[in-house]
Amino acid sequence: MLQGKKILIGVTAGIAAYKIPLLVRLLVKNGAEVKVIMTASASSFITPLTLSVLSKNPVYVDFFNEKTGEWNNHVELGLWADLFLIAPATANTISKVANGQADNLLLATYLSARCDVAVAPAMDLDMWKHQATQENINKLKEANIEILNPESGELASGLSGEGRMQEPESLFEYIKAKFDIGILKGKKILVTAGPTYEAIDPVRFIGNHSSGKMGIAIADKAYELGAEVTLVCGPTKIDSKYDYKRVNVISASEMYEAVKALQKDADAIIMAAAVADYTPKQIASEKIKKKEAEFTLELSKTNDILKYLGENKPINQVLVGFALETDNEEQNALEKLKSKKLDFIVLNSLKDKGAGFDVETNQVTIIDKNNKIEKFVLKSKVEVAQDILSKLIEVFNEH
């Protein structure tokens, strides 16, 4: 997928620069053409010679190359690239990018770039959490720059926490995924998202805190990868990024009927919705008045959509479930994987900070029917969607 792709890497003055040679090597090994721009201070952490040898291209540091007498044209570099990744991106460089400064070659090239731009922040915990840094990060997001969120772990300062740049392998997977466009072309993917609302009376319902962000991120990413997407979505304020088919439902029974009608045509079904397990036995036709000191609500089980899909799965259809757990996470997920006849299950825990409902991030573990377990770090839900679809592609390739 990277054959002939032009990747421009901007290296700034962070200790995480030591990871960049491995990233460059992975990219070149997989067919990419790589060029590197460094800030002058970055040369204190990794030598231009090292990156030049690995990239098989000159490394650009200053506007003017005194050795050759040539001008390093930032406009040409910006136009050359298919993707510009700034890694590591220090707090200083992030601030300058956010505010349109151009006091070095890397920044001037950014302002000339017409390709997608991503940054992989790397800094100490307090710097990352500082209000000024987060305001600058938000500016980058508004400018459609993708943020490859730092990981938690041991930092150069000796502290432990968020701020570590993602590992070279993760950055490589991100870049590879950027150019996987069309890899799902011809595949029909059915995704469910959001909560269900189970009516008690005309104004009240039983529901949950699902926002639909995870499922919609999966549907959006599948569409970007060329799939024909249908989204069956419970009540949510989140809009889809693209104009694929969307079926809006409210209750578990409505979602069951919609999915049942669409099942046979799907090459894969990803059940990311948080479907209610129980629904009121009777729905009051009028608003229930607060009269008695106690009120009993009788519930009955909803249709188990995932179980139905597993029992009626066509040959070669891939079925994916989700498990949100609070205890015995892996054991419960494994039981669900087997009992629902899934190809793989996506597990997350409410115990993990930053995971769960109505947040922008998630931390998942993917377990497949062969008991292969892959644990992922905390990422944005868009990045998690890519990880899930990468696993789906792997399963398709095995069929």
Phi, psi and omega in degrees: 000339183262001181302120178081358179284142185254111184249122177255125181246127177256118184254125179247178194278073175231152181300334180293354177302337180296342180278342189292324177306320179294320177298314179300317180298317179298318181294313181296318180300330182260021169096357182282152170262124188240133170235148185235133170247136178236147167284158181302320182291334181296336180295345177284342184257327179209137187280144174302326181300316179302312182288331177293316179297316183288324182275344183064026179218156174299150175258133185260129181238313183242165176298326185239128178267105184293330181292318183261345183075016183259152176269125176278108189278105182293330179294314180297319179297317180296325180280334183291323193284145168270336178207136177244114179249122175263111185206125352288150176253110180284166177300323180296312180292320177302317179299317182291319177298316182298331185250012171072025178282156183214055183264011170211173185296320181300313182292320178297323179293319176304315182291342179262351186288138175248002180265178173294144180237138176226151176233142177245093184299148176210116181190177179287159185306310184294325178293317180295319183280347184300142182305319182298317179296315181295326175295321177292321177299318178296325176297319178297318179298319179296333178271013179064029172271131183277132180259119177266091192307139179293158180265167174266147179161193180288134183251164183300332181288346186100345176285167175234132181162195183286138179148344179289130174298145177304151181292155181306322181296322179292319178296321178297316179298322177299312182296316180301318181295329180300331185250018176274014182306129177092355184293337177258013179301133181092351179264139176258118185245125177255125181236139171249150184209161172082182180269179163238150177247123182254110188295137171261315175209186184298345183238350184239156179206164168262130181212193176218180188271008181300133179265342184088359184299318183293311181297319180291324176298321178294314180298316179299314182293321177299320178296318178299329180273008171099000183286155169272112192253138167235127179249123172257114193235132174284183184298119180204155177267359184276130177268150172288149180287331188234167186266055173270175183293129179229126178250113181269130179230170179242306187262168177297322180293323177294319179294320179301311182295320181293315181293318179302319181290334185260351189302311191298331183274353187272136172280333177210145175235126180244107186268083182267354182291151174261088186274136180298139177276335182226153179221150179303138179294323179229140177254122180293137181284337178238159178301130180285126182274148179277093183245310185272159178290331179233152180221126181255131179245118181270130184242156173228156182294143172276167174297134178277097186297315184295320178297317178300315182297319180295321182284341183238029184284124175295159178301135177074359173286139179260128181243126184237130177243169177239149175224114173258114188239161176239345177202158183045048192303304185293320180298314179296321180294319179297319178297318179293319178305314183281316184292331181263001176059049182272155172279322169202162182232144179254115184256133166221159187237138176291349176284339181280121180296130179092358178250164178109208189278146166055035171234167184274351184240168177204153175230118189234161168236131178254126179238127181257176186291347175266012180066022172283127184245125177238120179259136181242152177282171176298127181220170171293155181295334175295317179291323177297321177301319178296319178299318181295317181287330174297320176293320178299316179299319177300317180293318176304317183292337179279340182284000000 
